[in-house]
Amino acid sequence: MDQSASGNDCKNNFCIDKLIAARKSLKLSLEKSRTLGLALEKAVPRLEEINQRLPSLEAAVRPIRADKDALIAVGGHINRAVGPAAAVLKVFDAVHGLEKSLLSDPRNDLPGYLSVLKRLEEALRFLGDNCGLAIQWLEDIIEYLEDNRVADGMYLSNLKTSLKGLRELQNDGERVHLHGGLLDAALDKLENEFRRLLTEHSVPLPMSSPSLCEQACIAPSPLPVTVIQKLQAILGRLIANNRLEKCITIYVEVRSSNVRASLKALDLDYLEISISEFNNVQSIEGYIEQWGKHLEFAVKHLFEAEFKLCNDVFERIGLDVWMGCFAKIAAQAGILAFLQFGRTITESKKEPIKLLKLLDIFSSLNKLRLDFNRLFGGAACVEIQNLTRDLIKRVIDGAAEIFWEIYVQVELQRQSPPPQDGSIPRLVSFITDYCNELLGDNYRPILSQVLVIHQSWKQKKFQEMILVNEVLKIIKTVDLNLETWVKAYGDATLSCVFAMNCHWHLYKHLKGTKLGELMGDSWLKEHEQYKEYYSAIFLRESWGKLPSHLSREGLILFSGGRATARDLVKKRLKTFNEAFDEMFRKQSVWVIPERDLREKTCQLIVQTVLPVYRSYMQTYGPLVEKDASSSKYAKYTVQGLEQMLLSLFLPRRERYGSFKGRPTGSKIDNGVDLRRTASAVA
């Protein structure tokens, strides 16, 4: 039993040892597996990296595997592509060297700045011309590498993308993008220098004389020659880079502003006046006179200078350019406002004084006709030309219409009653003064020219005497009107005063005038004789009858007949006083406007009445002076009677101590409206 038990123990111990050994072995294997697992985990990234590098390694060794002929040819392709590309890069580097100079202020050294800019333009032009060639060669080598599998596909793809971007820039012509807008920046600086030169040397023309007419000389070129040369040099570079329009805009802005500043000193606010702002042409007569002077000044001194300067600055570019530039300056500076003012006058209501003002406007325009044709005759000034032609047509049509209507309107006034106070109708004084103006040296040639043009527009031949004949018709119509008005009075003596006034006015104020010369000496003498004729009738039929009331018949003084004589004197003085009072009362409201005629008429009345009255009172006055009622008969002293007679026929303004108003024969006003109104006569 013991031996078998002992054998079993040995056997069990052996099994345990094996199990322990197996456990150790398994444990060791597990540790190795764990170590191997960790090692594998660490190897995965490296394997992935190797996997990623395999294509590039494959591409690197691909040329070794490529065809031998392809490998030999690729060198030539690369050399041909690298040459132009290297040249482009060299020029591109040179552009970098210009940057500092081009970002400086051109005023410090304009010639140097322009020289550097020209080098930049040449460099950009070279880049523009050669980039395409370089891109073409690079595209060829990429195509060769791709066809012969000499290079990696991804590498070739990146190259294609880059070349595509370059090709798009090259096709679009965006050369400036080759260097981030340096050319644009330089050109902007040149534009600023162009503006600075213009602004600093553009000074409004000083008003050297209070009278524009004294400034006879034409203004010289308003910019120094050196400045003009600088402007031309700047223009050359800006035009080469398609910036001409911007230059013109700057030039027009600065120069038109300068002209406006010069005109501002003339106070031209009246140019903006509208028809609703004035009642008639006469109310703005002063403005029309100023308009002619101001327009002449603007054309001959300002626009003439701008015309010359535009030619000096832009002459190398071409006629159309500088004429277009000048047209814009003229329009923006105010020439259109001058023409619009003239048109406003033509649109005002029709009245006689307007004819003279239209002739003034025509005279001003005609005086500047050659200047207008030279300055504004180009195609660029078509707006100014159209407005000028329209204004001239309106002026000529309006003037001719008023002139031809004068005769008709004067004839129509015949139906109106004459003045109640026997004075000169306003129509008579106005028409005579008016026709004298038309026949004067200032207006006759202008009106004749206007009528010639107007007749030619209507395909009618102008007759040399048509103006004279029309004026003759008008004056003869006035004569007929006077004859009619003389007969219209119910009082014959008032009719005589009226006739005296009118005939003397025509004689006095037309003698020695253009109209008087036209009517002739016999016509003038006839009116003088008519004045004398009506004066004699007036005295005979009015004041000449007064002395008969102071008859001496039956007044023989003797003893016993004194009372009878006194009664007869009283009766005759009473009759005289009543006749005198009535005549004075009636005639004290009558008017003789001409002072010489009035004084002469009063003296004739005094000479007719006073000697008889003085003699009568000296002889028979004592008979009534001692009477208690003497004041009823010896009513007037000789001096008192004379003063009363000398105070007759005064115009109202003188009668009441006022001396305002226009004396007869002075410059005509517009007191007559030649339309159908009675006030035109009265």
C-alpha positions as CSV (number, residue, x, y, z in Angstrom):
1,M,0.0,0.0,0.0
2,D,2.7,2.4,0.9
3,Q,4.6,1.8,-2.4
4,S,1.5,2.4,-4.4
5,A,0.7,5.5,-2.5
6,S,4.2,6.7,-2.9
7,G,4.0,6.2,-6.7
8,N,0.8,8.1,-6.9
9,D,2.3,11.0,-5.1
10,C,5.2,11.2,-7.5
11,K,2.8,11.0,-10.4
12,N,0.7,13.9,-9.0
13,N,3.7,16.1,-8.4
14,F,4.9,15.6,-12.0
15,C,1.5,16.7,-13.4
16,I,1.5,19.8,-11.2
17,D,5.0,20.7,-12.5
18,K,3.8,20.4,-16.1
19,L,0.7,22.6,-15.4
20,I,2.9,25.2,-13.9
21,A,5.3,25.1,-16.8
22,A,2.3,25.3,-19.2
23,R,0.9,28.3,-17.3
24,K,4.2,30.1,-17.5
25,S,4.5,29.4,-21.2
26,L,1.0,30.7,-21.8
27,K,1.6,33.8,-19.8
28,L,4.8,34.4,-21.7
29,S,2.9,33.9,-25.0
30,L,0.3,36.4,-23.8
31,E,2.9,39.0,-22.9
32,K,4.5,38.5,-26.3
33,S,1.2,38.9,-28.0
34,R,0.5,42.0,-26.1
35,T,3.9,43.4,-27.0
36,L,3.3,42.5,-30.6
37,G,-0.1,44.2,-30.6
38,L,1.4,47.3,-29.2
39,A,4.1,47.2,-31.8
40,L,1.5,46.8,-34.5
41,E,-0.5,49.7,-33.2
42,K,2.6,51.9,-33.4
43,A,3.4,50.7,-36.9
44,V,-0.1,51.6,-38.4
45,P,0.7,55.4,-38.8
46,R,4.0,54.6,-40.3
47,L,2.5,52.2,-42.7
48,E,-0.1,54.8,-43.6
49,E,2.7,57.4,-44.1
50,I,4.6,55.0,-46.3
51,N,1.4,54.3,-48.2
52,Q,0.9,58.0,-48.8
53,R,4.5,58.5,-49.9
54,L,4.4,55.6,-52.3
55,P,2.8,57.6,-55.2
56,S,5.5,60.3,-55.0
57,L,8.2,57.7,-54.8
58,E,6.6,56.0,-57.7
59,A,6.5,59.4,-59.6
60,A,10.1,60.0,-58.6
61,V,11.2,56.8,-60.1
62,R,8.8,57.0,-63.0
63,P,11.2,59.0,-65.2
64,I,13.7,56.1,-64.7
65,R,11.0,53.8,-66.0
66,A,9.9,56.3,-68.8
67,D,10.9,55.9,-72.4
68,K,14.4,56.9,-73.0
69,D,13.6,59.1,-76.0
70,A,10.9,60.9,-73.9
71,L,13.4,61.5,-71.1
72,I,15.9,63.0,-73.6
73,A,13.3,65.3,-75.3
74,V,11.9,66.7,-72.0
75,G,15.0,68.7,-71.3
76,G,14.5,70.8,-74.5
77,H,10.9,71.5,-73.7
78,I,11.8,72.6,-70.2
79,N,14.6,74.9,-71.4
80,R,12.2,76.6,-74.0
81,A,9.6,77.2,-71.3
82,V,11.9,78.4,-68.6
83,G,13.6,81.1,-70.8
84,P,10.5,83.3,-71.3
85,A,9.3,82.6,-67.8
86,A,12.6,83.8,-66.4
87,A,12.5,87.0,-68.4
88,V,9.0,87.7,-67.2
89,L,10.1,87.2,-63.6
90,K,13.1,89.5,-64.1
91,V,10.9,92.3,-65.4
92,F,8.4,91.7,-62.7
93,D,11.2,92.2,-60.1
94,A,12.1,95.4,-61.9
95,V,8.6,96.7,-61.4
96,H,9.0,96.3,-57.7
97,G,12.0,98.7,-57.9
98,L,9.7,101.5,-59.4
99,E,7.2,101.4,-56.6
100,K,8.8,103.9,-54.3
101,S,9.2,106.5,-57.0
102,L,5.7,106.1,-58.3
103,L,4.1,106.5,-54.9
104,S,5.8,109.8,-54.3
105,D,4.3,113.3,-55.1
106,P,4.7,114.1,-58.8
107,R,5.0,117.9,-58.1
108,N,8.5,117.4,-56.7
109,D,9.9,116.2,-60.1
110,L,7.3,115.8,-62.7
111,P,9.6,115.0,-65.6
112,G,11.3,112.3,-63.5
113,Y,7.9,111.0,-62.4
114,L,6.7,110.7,-66.0
115,S,9.9,109.0,-67.0
116,V,9.5,106.4,-64.3
117,L,5.8,105.9,-65.2
118,K,6.8,105.4,-68.8
119,R,9.2,102.7,-67.7
120,L,6.4,101.0,-65.7
121,E,4.1,101.1,-68.8
122,E,6.9,99.6,-70.9
123,A,7.4,96.9,-68.3
124,L,3.7,96.1,-68.1
125,R,3.5,96.1,-71.8
126,F,6.4,93.6,-71.9
127,L,4.7,91.4,-69.3
128,G,1.5,91.6,-71.2
129,D,3.2,90.7,-74.5
130,N,5.4,87.9,-73.1
131,C,3.2,86.3,-70.4
132,G,1.2,84.7,-73.1
133,L,4.4,83.2,-74.7
134,A,5.6,81.9,-71.3
135,I,2.2,80.5,-70.5
136,Q,2.1,78.8,-73.9
137,W,5.5,77.2,-73.4
138,L,4.6,76.0,-69.9
139,E,1.3,74.6,-71.3
140,D,3.3,72.7,-74.0
141,I,5.7,71.2,-71.4
142,I,2.8,70.1,-69.2
143,E,1.1,68.5,-72.2
144,Y,4.3,66.7,-73.1
145,L,4.9,65.5,-69.5
146,E,1.3,64.3,-69.3
147,D,1.4,62.5,-72.7
148,N,4.6,60.7,-71.9
149,R,3.8,60.0,-68.3
150,V,7.0,61.7,-67.2
151,A,5.5,63.6,-64.3
152,D,3.0,63.0,-61.5
153,G,-0.6,63.6,-62.4
154,M,-1.4,65.6,-59.2
155,Y,1.6,67.8,-59.9
156,L,0.5,68.3,-63.4
157,S,-3.0,69.1,-62.2
158,N,-1.7,71.9,-59.9
159,L,0.3,73.3,-62.7
160,K,-2.7,73.3,-65.0
161,T,-4.8,75.2,-62.4
162,S,-2.1,77.9,-62.0
163,L,-1.7,78.3,-65.7
164,K,-5.4,78.6,-66.2
165,G,-5.6,81.5,-63.8
166,L,-2.7,83.2,-65.6
167,R,-4.4,82.6,-69.0
168,E,-7.6,84.2,-67.8
169,L,-5.8,87.3,-66.6
170,Q,-3.9,87.5,-69.9
171,N,-7.1,87.1,-71.9
172,D,-8.9,89.8,-69.9
173,G,-6.1,92.3,-70.5
174,E,-5.8,93.1,-66.8
175,R,-2.2,94.0,-67.0
176,V,-2.4,96.1,-63.9
177,H,-3.3,93.1,-61.8
178,L,0.2,91.8,-62.5
179,H,1.4,94.1,-59.8
180,G,-1.4,95.0,-57.5
181,G,-2.6,98.3,-59.1
182,L,0.6,100.3,-59.0
183,L,-0.2,101.8,-62.4
184,D,-3.7,102.9,-61.2
185,A,-2.1,104.5,-58.2
186,A,0.4,106.4,-60.3
187,L,-2.3,107.6,-62.7
188,D,-4.4,108.7,-59.9
189,K,-1.5,110.8,-58.6
190,L,-1.1,112.3,-62.1
191,E,-4.8,113.2,-62.2
192,N,-4.5,115.0,-58.8
193,E,-1.4,116.9,-60.1
194,F,-3.4,117.8,-63.2
195,R,-6.1,119.2,-61.1
196,R,-3.7,121.0,-58.7
197,L,-1.9,122.8,-61.6
198,L,-5.2,124.0,-63.1
199,T,-6.6,125.1,-59.7
200,E,-3.6,126.9,-58.5
201,H,-3.2,128.9,-61.7
202,S,-6.8,129.5,-62.5
203,V,-7.6,133.0,-61.1
204,P,-10.8,134.9,-61.9
205,L,-10.2,137.8,-64.3
206,P,-10.0,141.0,-62.2
207,M,-12.4,143.9,-63.1
208,S,-9.7,146.5,-63.8
209,S,-12.2,149.1,-64.8
210,P,-15.7,150.0,-63.6
211,S,-16.7,150.4,-67.2
212,L,-16.6,147.2,-69.2
213,C,-16.4,149.2,-72.4
214,E,-13.0,150.5,-71.4
215,Q,-11.5,147.0,-71.3
216,A,-10.9,146.9,-75.0
217,C,-8.0,144.4,-75.1
218,I,-8.6,140.7,-75.3
219,A,-7.6,138.8,-72.2
220,P,-4.3,136.8,-72.7
221,S,-4.0,133.1,-72.1
222,P,-4.8,132.7,-68.4
223,L,-2.1,130.0,-67.8
224,P,1.7,130.4,-68.0
225,V,3.5,128.5,-70.8
226,T,5.4,126.3,-68.3
227,V,2.1,125.2,-66.7
228,I,0.6,124.4,-70.1
229,Q,3.6,122.3,-71.0
230,K,3.2,120.4,-67.7
231,L,-0.5,119.8,-68.4
232,Q,0.3,118.5,-71.9
233,A,3.0,116.2,-70.5
234,I,0.5,114.8,-68.0
235,L,-2.1,114.4,-70.6
236,G,0.2,112.4,-72.8
237,R,0.6,109.7,-70.1
238,L,-3.1,109.8,-69.0
239,I,-4.3,109.5,-72.6
240,A,-1.9,106.6,-73.2
241,N,-3.8,104.8,-70.4
242,N,-7.3,105.6,-71.5
243,R,-8.0,108.4,-69.0
244,L,-8.7,111.3,-71.4
245,E,-12.4,111.6,-70.3
246,K,-11.4,112.0,-66.7
247,C,-8.9,114.7,-67.7
248,I,-11.6,116.6,-69.6
249,T,-14.0,116.3,-66.7
250,I,-11.4,117.8,-64.4
251,Y,-10.4,120.5,-66.8
252,V,-14.1,121.5,-67.5
253,E,-14.9,121.5,-63.8
254,V,-12.0,123.8,-62.8
255,R,-12.1,126.2,-65.8
256,S,-15.9,126.6,-65.9
257,S,-15.8,127.4,-62.2
258,N,-13.1,130.0,-62.8
259,V,-15.2,131.7,-65.5
260,R,-18.3,131.7,-63.2
261,A,-16.2,133.3,-60.5
262,S,-15.2,136.1,-63.0
263,L,-18.8,136.6,-64.0
264,K,-20.0,136.7,-60.4
265,A,-18.4,140.1,-60.0
266,L,-20.8,141.5,-62.6
267,D,-23.9,140.6,-60.5
268,L,-25.8,138.6,-63.1
269,D,-28.7,137.6,-60.9
270,Y,-31.0,139.4,-63.4
271,L,-30.3,136.7,-66.0
272,E,-32.6,134.4,-63.9
273,I,-35.5,136.7,-64.0
274,S,-38.8,135.3,-65.3
275,I,-41.6,137.0,-67.2
276,S,-43.8,136.9,-64.1
277,E,-41.3,139.1,-62.2
278,F,-41.7,142.2,-64.3
279,N,-44.7,144.2,-65.7
280,N,-43.2,145.4,-68.9
281,V,-39.9,145.7,-70.8
282,Q,-39.3,149.3,-69.6
283,S,-39.2,148.1,-66.0
284,I,-36.1,146.1,-66.8
285,E,-34.6,148.4,-69.5
286,G,-31.5,148.8,-67.4
287,Y,-31.0,145.0,-67.3
288,I,-31.2,144.8,-71.1
289,E,-28.5,147.5,-71.5
290,Q,-26.3,145.7,-69.0
291,W,-27.0,142.4,-70.7
292,G,-25.4,143.6,-74.0
293,K,-22.3,144.9,-72.2
294,H,-22.0,141.8,-70.0
295,L,-22.4,139.4,-73.0
296,E,-19.7,141.3,-74.9
297,F,-17.4,141.1,-71.9
298,A,-18.0,137.4,-71.4
299,V,-17.5,136.5,-75.1
300,K,-14.4,138.8,-75.8
301,H,-12.6,138.5,-72.5
302,L,-13.6,135.2,-70.9
303,F,-14.8,132.7,-73.5
304,E,-12.2,134.0,-76.0
305,A,-9.5,133.2,-73.4
306,E,-11.0,129.8,-72.6
307,F,-11.2,129.0,-76.4
308,K,-7.5,129.8,-76.8
309,L,-6.5,127.9,-73.7
310,C,-8.4,124.8,-74.7
311,N,-6.5,124.9,-78.0
312,D,-3.2,125.3,-76.3
313,V,-3.7,122.5,-73.8
314,F,-5.5,119.9,-76.1
315,E,-4.2,120.9,-79.6
316,R,-2.1,117.7,-79.9
317,I,-5.1,115.5,-79.3
318,G,-7.4,116.8,-82.0
319,L,-9.9,119.5,-82.9
320,D,-13.0,117.6,-81.8
321,V,-11.6,117.0,-78.3
322,W,-10.6,120.6,-77.5
323,M,-13.7,122.1,-79.1
324,G,-15.9,119.6,-77.2
325,C,-14.1,120.6,-74.0
326,F,-14.6,124.3,-74.7
327,A,-18.3,123.7,-75.5
328,K,-18.8,122.2,-72.0
329,I,-17.0,125.0,-70.3
330,A,-19.1,127.6,-72.1
331,A,-22.3,125.8,-71.3
332,Q,-21.5,125.3,-67.6
333,A,-20.0,128.8,-67.2
334,G,-23.2,130.7,-68.1
335,I,-23.5,131.4,-71.9
336,L,-26.9,129.5,-71.9
337,A,-28.2,131.9,-69.2
338,F,-27.4,134.9,-71.3
339,L,-29.3,133.4,-74.3
340,Q,-32.2,132.4,-72.0
341,F,-32.5,136.0,-70.7
342,G,-32.8,137.3,-74.3
343,R,-35.5,134.7,-75.0
344,T,-37.4,135.9,-71.8
345,I,-37.5,139.4,-73.2
346,T,-38.9,138.2,-76.5
347,E,-41.7,136.4,-74.6
348,S,-42.8,139.5,-72.8
349,K,-45.9,141.4,-73.7
350,K,-46.0,143.4,-77.0
351,E,-45.5,147.1,-76.5
352,P,-43.7,149.9,-78.5
353,I,-40.7,150.2,-76.2
354,K,-40.1,146.5,-76.7
355,L,-39.2,147.1,-80.4
356,L,-36.3,149.3,-79.3
357,K,-35.1,146.7,-76.7
358,L,-35.4,143.9,-79.3
359,L,-33.2,146.0,-81.6
360,D,-30.7,146.5,-78.8
361,I,-30.6,142.7,-78.3
362,F,-30.2,142.2,-82.1
363,S,-27.4,144.8,-82.2
364,S,-25.5,143.1,-79.3
365,L,-25.8,139.7,-81.0
366,N,-24.9,141.1,-84.4
367,K,-21.9,142.8,-83.0
368,L,-20.7,139.5,-81.7
369,R,-21.7,137.5,-84.8
370,L,-18.2,136.7,-86.0
371,D,-17.1,135.9,-82.5
372,F,-20.0,133.5,-82.0
373,N,-19.3,131.8,-85.3
374,R,-15.7,131.3,-84.5
375,L,-16.1,130.3,-80.8
376,F,-19.3,128.3,-81.0
377,G,-19.4,127.2,-84.7
378,G,-18.2,123.6,-84.0
379,A,-20.3,120.5,-83.9
380,A,-19.8,120.3,-80.1
381,C,-21.6,123.6,-79.6
382,V,-24.8,122.6,-81.3
383,E,-26.9,123.5,-78.2
384,I,-25.5,127.0,-78.1
385,Q,-26.0,127.3,-81.9
386,N,-29.6,126.2,-81.6
387,L,-30.4,128.6,-78.8
388,T,-28.7,131.5,-80.5
389,R,-30.6,130.9,-83.8
390,D,-33.8,130.6,-81.9
391,L,-33.2,133.8,-80.1
392,I,-32.3,135.7,-83.3
393,K,-35.4,134.4,-85.0
394,R,-37.6,135.5,-82.0
395,V,-36.0,138.9,-81.9
396,I,-36.4,139.5,-85.7
397,D,-40.0,138.2,-85.8
398,G,-41.0,140.2,-82.7
399,A,-39.4,143.4,-83.9
400,A,-40.9,143.2,-87.3
401,E,-44.3,142.4,-85.9
402,I,-44.3,145.4,-83.6
403,F,-43.0,147.7,-86.4
404,W,-45.6,146.8,-88.9
405,E,-48.4,147.2,-86.4
406,I,-47.5,150.8,-85.4
407,Y,-49.3,152.3,-88.3
408,V,-52.5,150.2,-87.7
409,Q,-52.6,151.0,-84.0
410,V,-52.0,154.8,-84.6
411,E,-54.9,154.8,-87.1
412,L,-57.2,153.0,-84.6
413,Q,-56.5,155.8,-82.0
414,R,-58.4,158.3,-84.2
415,Q,-61.6,157.0,-82.7
416,S,-60.6,158.0,-79.2
417,P,-61.5,161.5,-77.8
418,P,-58.8,164.2,-77.5
419,P,-57.5,165.5,-74.2
420,Q,-60.2,167.5,-72.3
421,D,-57.7,170.2,-71.3
422,G,-56.5,170.8,-74.9
423,S,-53.0,169.5,-74.2
424,I,-50.9,167.4,-76.5
425,P,-52.0,163.8,-76.7
426,R,-49.5,161.4,-75.4
427,L,-49.8,159.5,-78.6
428,V,-48.5,162.5,-80.6
429,S,-45.5,163.2,-78.4
430,F,-44.7,159.5,-78.1
431,I,-44.9,158.7,-81.8
432,T,-42.8,161.6,-82.9
433,D,-40.1,160.8,-80.3
434,Y,-40.5,157.1,-81.2
435,C,-40.1,157.6,-84.9
436,N,-37.1,159.9,-84.3
437,E,-35.5,157.0,-82.4
438,L,-36.2,154.6,-85.2
439,L,-34.7,157.0,-87.8
440,G,-31.7,157.9,-85.6
441,D,-28.2,156.6,-86.3
442,N,-28.5,154.1,-83.4
443,Y,-31.5,152.2,-84.6
444,R,-32.1,152.9,-88.3
445,P,-29.4,150.6,-89.7
446,I,-30.3,147.9,-87.2
447,L,-34.0,148.1,-88.0
448,S,-33.3,148.1,-91.7
449,Q,-31.2,145.0,-91.3
450,V,-33.9,143.3,-89.3
451,L,-36.5,144.1,-91.9
452,V,-34.3,142.8,-94.7
453,I,-33.8,139.5,-92.9
454,H,-37.5,139.2,-92.1
455,Q,-38.5,140.0,-95.7
456,S,-36.0,137.4,-97.0
457,W,-37.5,134.7,-94.7
458,K,-40.8,135.4,-96.4
459,Q,-39.3,135.3,-99.8
460,K,-40.0,139.0,-100.3
461,K,-37.5,141.5,-101.8
462,F,-36.7,144.3,-99.4
463,Q,-37.2,147.8,-100.8
464,E,-34.7,150.4,-99.7
465,M,-37.3,153.0,-98.9
466,I,-39.7,150.7,-97.0
467,L,-38.6,151.9,-93.6
468,V,-38.9,155.6,-94.6
469,N,-42.2,155.0,-96.4
470,E,-43.7,153.3,-93.3
471,V,-42.6,156.2,-91.0
472,L,-44.1,158.7,-93.4
473,K,-47.4,156.7,-93.3
474,I,-47.3,156.8,-89.5
475,I,-46.7,160.6,-89.3
476,K,-49.4,161.3,-91.9
477,T,-51.8,159.2,-89.9
478,V,-50.9,161.3,-86.9
479,D,-51.8,164.4,-88.9
480,L,-55.1,162.9,-89.9
481,N,-55.8,162.1,-86.2
482,L,-55.1,165.7,-85.3
483,E,-57.5,167.0,-87.9
484,T,-60.2,164.7,-86.5
485,W,-59.5,165.6,-82.9
486,V,-59.6,169.4,-83.7
487,K,-63.1,169.0,-84.9
488,A,-64.2,166.8,-82.0
489,Y,-64.2,169.7,-79.4
490,G,-67.5,171.4,-78.6
491,D,-65.7,174.6,-77.6
492,A,-64.1,176.4,-80.6
493,T,-61.5,178.2,-78.5
494,L,-60.4,175.0,-76.7
495,S,-60.1,173.4,-80.2
496,C,-57.8,176.3,-81.1
497,V,-55.6,175.7,-78.0
498,F,-55.4,172.0,-78.9
499,A,-54.4,172.8,-82.5
500,M,-51.9,175.4,-81.3
501,N,-50.3,172.8,-78.9
502,C,-50.0,170.0,-81.5
503,H,-48.8,172.1,-84.4
504,W,-46.2,173.9,-82.3
505,H,-45.0,170.6,-80.8
506,L,-44.6,169.0,-84.2
507,Y,-42.7,172.1,-85.5
508,K,-40.6,172.6,-82.5
509,H,-39.6,169.1,-81.7
510,L,-39.1,167.8,-85.2
511,K,-37.1,170.7,-86.6
512,G,-33.5,169.7,-86.9
513,T,-34.2,166.0,-86.3
514,K,-34.1,163.0,-88.5
515,L,-37.8,162.8,-88.7
516,G,-38.0,166.6,-89.4
517,E,-35.6,166.1,-92.3
518,L,-37.6,163.3,-93.6
519,M,-40.9,165.3,-93.5
520,G,-39.3,168.3,-95.1
521,D,-39.1,172.1,-94.4
522,S,-42.4,172.8,-96.1
523,W,-44.2,170.3,-93.8
524,L,-42.6,171.9,-90.8
525,K,-43.3,175.4,-92.0
526,E,-46.9,174.4,-92.5
527,H,-47.3,173.4,-88.9
528,E,-45.7,176.6,-87.7
529,Q,-48.2,178.6,-89.8
530,Y,-51.1,176.5,-88.5
531,K,-49.9,177.4,-85.0
532,E,-50.0,181.1,-85.8
533,Y,-53.3,180.7,-87.5
534,Y,-55.0,179.0,-84.6
535,S,-53.3,181.4,-82.1
536,A,-54.9,184.4,-83.9
537,I,-58.3,182.8,-84.0
538,F,-58.0,181.9,-80.3
539,L,-57.2,185.5,-79.3
540,R,-59.9,186.9,-81.6
541,E,-62.6,184.6,-80.4
542,S,-61.9,184.7,-76.7
543,W,-59.7,187.3,-75.0
544,G,-60.0,189.7,-78.0
545,K,-63.7,190.2,-77.2
546,L,-63.1,191.5,-73.7
547,P,-61.9,195.0,-74.6
548,S,-65.3,195.7,-76.3
549,H,-66.9,195.5,-72.9
550,L,-64.9,198.6,-71.8
551,S,-66.4,200.9,-74.4
552,R,-66.0,204.7,-73.9
553,E,-69.1,205.5,-75.8
554,G,-71.4,207.9,-73.9
555,L,-68.9,208.7,-71.2
556,I,-68.4,212.4,-71.8
557,L,-67.9,214.0,-68.4
558,F,-69.6,217.3,-67.9
559,S,-71.4,219.0,-65.1
560,G,-74.6,217.3,-64.2
561,G,-73.8,214.1,-66.1
562,R,-71.3,212.6,-63.7
563,A,-73.9,210.3,-62.0
564,T,-75.0,209.0,-65.4
565,A,-71.4,208.3,-66.4
566,R,-70.7,206.5,-63.1
567,D,-73.7,204.2,-63.6
568,L,-72.6,203.4,-67.2
569,V,-69.0,202.7,-66.0
570,K,-70.3,200.4,-63.3
571,K,-72.4,198.5,-65.8
572,R,-69.5,198.1,-68.3
573,L,-67.0,197.0,-65.6
574,K,-69.5,194.5,-64.3
575,T,-70.0,193.1,-67.7
576,F,-66.2,193.0,-68.2
577,N,-65.7,191.3,-64.9
578,E,-68.3,188.7,-65.5
579,A,-66.9,187.9,-69.0
580,F,-63.3,187.8,-67.6
581,D,-64.3,185.6,-64.7
582,E,-66.1,183.1,-66.9
583,M,-63.3,183.1,-69.5
584,F,-60.6,182.7,-66.8
585,R,-62.5,180.0,-65.0
586,K,-62.9,178.0,-68.2
587,Q,-59.4,178.4,-69.5
588,S,-57.6,178.0,-66.2
589,V,-58.0,174.2,-66.6
590,W,-56.6,174.3,-70.1
591,V,-53.0,173.4,-70.6
592,I,-50.2,174.6,-72.9
593,P,-47.3,172.3,-72.1
594,E,-44.7,174.0,-74.1
595,R,-43.3,176.9,-72.0
596,D,-42.4,179.2,-74.9
597,L,-45.8,178.8,-76.5
598,R,-47.5,179.3,-73.1
599,E,-45.6,182.4,-72.2
600,K,-46.1,183.9,-75.7
601,T,-49.8,183.2,-75.6
602,C,-50.2,184.7,-72.2
603,Q,-48.2,187.8,-73.3
604,L,-50.5,188.2,-76.3
605,I,-53.5,188.0,-74.0
606,V,-52.0,190.5,-71.6
607,Q,-51.2,192.8,-74.6
608,T,-54.8,192.4,-75.8
609,V,-56.6,193.0,-72.5
610,L,-54.3,194.9,-70.1
611,P,-53.6,198.2,-72.0
612,V,-57.4,198.7,-72.6
613,Y,-58.1,197.9,-68.9
614,R,-55.4,200.1,-67.6
615,S,-56.4,203.0,-69.7
616,Y,-60.0,202.5,-68.8
617,M,-59.4,202.3,-65.1
618,Q,-57.1,205.3,-65.2
619,T,-59.8,207.4,-66.9
620,Y,-62.9,206.1,-65.3
621,G,-61.8,204.3,-62.2
622,P,-62.1,207.4,-59.9
623,L,-65.8,207.4,-60.7
624,V,-66.4,204.1,-58.9
625,E,-63.5,204.0,-56.5
626,K,-65.2,206.4,-54.1
627,D,-68.4,204.4,-54.2
628,A,-69.2,202.2,-51.2
629,S,-69.6,199.2,-53.5
630,S,-66.5,200.0,-55.5
631,S,-65.1,196.4,-55.0
632,K,-67.8,195.0,-57.1
633,Y,-66.8,197.0,-60.1
634,A,-63.1,197.9,-59.6
635,K,-62.6,194.2,-58.8
636,Y,-59.1,193.8,-60.2
637,T,-56.0,195.9,-60.1
638,V,-53.9,196.1,-63.2
639,Q,-51.1,194.1,-61.5
640,G,-53.5,191.5,-60.2
641,L,-55.1,191.1,-63.6
642,E,-51.7,190.7,-65.2
643,Q,-50.7,188.0,-62.7
644,M,-53.9,186.1,-63.3
645,L,-53.4,186.1,-67.1
646,L,-49.8,185.1,-66.8
647,S,-50.8,182.1,-64.6
648,L,-53.0,180.5,-67.3
649,F,-52.4,177.2,-69.1
650,L,-49.8,175.8,-66.6
651,P,-49.4,172.0,-66.6
652,R,-50.9,170.5,-63.5
653,R,-47.5,169.6,-62.0
654,E,-46.3,173.2,-62.3
655,R,-49.7,174.6,-61.2
656,Y,-49.4,172.8,-57.8
657,G,-45.6,173.4,-57.3
658,S,-44.4,170.0,-58.5
659,F,-41.6,169.8,-61.1
660,K,-41.5,166.1,-61.4
661,G,-42.1,164.3,-64.6
662,R,-40.6,164.2,-68.1
663,P,-40.4,167.5,-70.0
664,T,-41.7,167.3,-73.5
665,G,-39.1,166.1,-76.0
666,S,-36.9,164.2,-73.5
667,K,-36.1,160.5,-73.9
668,I,-39.2,158.6,-74.7
669,D,-40.9,156.5,-72.1
670,N,-43.4,153.8,-72.5
671,G,-46.4,155.9,-71.5
672,V,-48.3,154.8,-74.6
673,D,-49.7,151.4,-75.3
674,L,-50.5,151.2,-78.9
675,R,-53.6,149.1,-78.4
676,R,-57.2,150.3,-78.5
677,T,-57.3,152.4,-75.4
678,A,-58.6,156.0,-75.0
679,S,-55.8,156.7,-72.6
680,A,-53.2,156.4,-75.4
681,V,-54.6,159.8,-76.7
682,A,-55.7,161.5,-73.5
